[in-house]
Amino acid sequence: MNELTVIIPFLNEGEEIYNTVKNLRETAGDKINIILINDASEDGFDYETVANEFATTYIYHPERRGVAASRDEGIDLSPTEFFLLLDGHMRFFQTDWGELIVAELHKDKRALFCCQSISFKKDENGNDVIETNRATTYGAYIDLSRDGDLQAKWNTKDPDPGENVVDIVCLLGAAYASNKSYWKYLGGLKGLRAYGLDEQFISMKVWMEGGRCRLLKHVEAGHLYRNSFPYKTEDIDLLYNKFLVAELFLPREEKYQVFEFWEKQIPALYKQAIEKLVEDRLFIREQSSYYLTIFNCSINDYLSMNRDILKYMSNQ
């Protein structure tokens, strides 16, 4: 029986969904399950035909729910305990990636695994070509400097050159694997609005619970990095998510640093985001109480990990 389900939420990806799912079947065959979640695409592309052609489960949202909610939904629907979250514009260039991911998932049930992100582009003939001029990255860190404002930034320092699987501070690259039981125990991405802060949110919860975020350097996931989205994002959603993460996890000083930064930058939007937080105060209080029961590590230890990497990056 298959042990891994690949979950792909998407919006207006067009032919890239065909290319991504075709690649998954060519490299992993029928050893994996695939769930496609169409989050209210409006580009007219026939995604259901693609889903049927490649034997996937197809979910359609008549109204947009957002990537966080779609990811959680896909994990709930997964017929296997192990899952891999992917974006809708990705490729694997090796045929053993599924087996390698499952092997690591069996070893550690309290970890989120991040595939090694590599960038690819389309050549003049429409073929996928790996970009070799980009720096190799090793997961990410959260920039907690005053102007960093909780951004997830690539880490170019290899934590352990001699190992294929290493601890990282924060996920990044849109290829993340774990197990349903642990994800649901952490509460998944519940609370985040349509877009933004998924990686920071879940990474902080993993480390504070006592688990680990780990990079699979030997499993490369090709990502078609783009300069713009094929859909509209709302600034209020991103700002709300930043404030939610700050409110739930950060110590007082770091939390108000985030709030004060955005109050000066965009005061009108800041006010809207704060109003939304106030509306959700009961939910936030409930979540905070739950985290107190499952977290085993101090947020200060996690902040220290981030600062160490930031210090290293600043000296490069």
Buried (B, 14 or more C-beta within 10 A) or exposed (E): EBBBBBBBBBBBBBEBBBBBBBBBBEBBEEBBBBBBBBBBBEEEBEBEEBBEEBEBBBBEBEEBBBBBBBBBBBBEBBEBBBBBBBBBBBBBBBEEBBEBBBEBBEEBEBBBBBBBBBBBEEEEEEEBEEEEEEEEBBBBBBBBEEEBBBBBBBBEBBBEEEEEBBBBBBBBBBBBBBBBEBBEBBBBBEBBBBBBBBBBBBBBBBBBBEBBBBBBBBBBBBBBBEEEEBBEEBEBBBBBBBBBBBBBBBEEEBBEBBBEBBBEEBEEBBEBBBEBBEEBEEEBEEBEEEBEEEBEEEBEEBBEBBBEBBEEBEEE
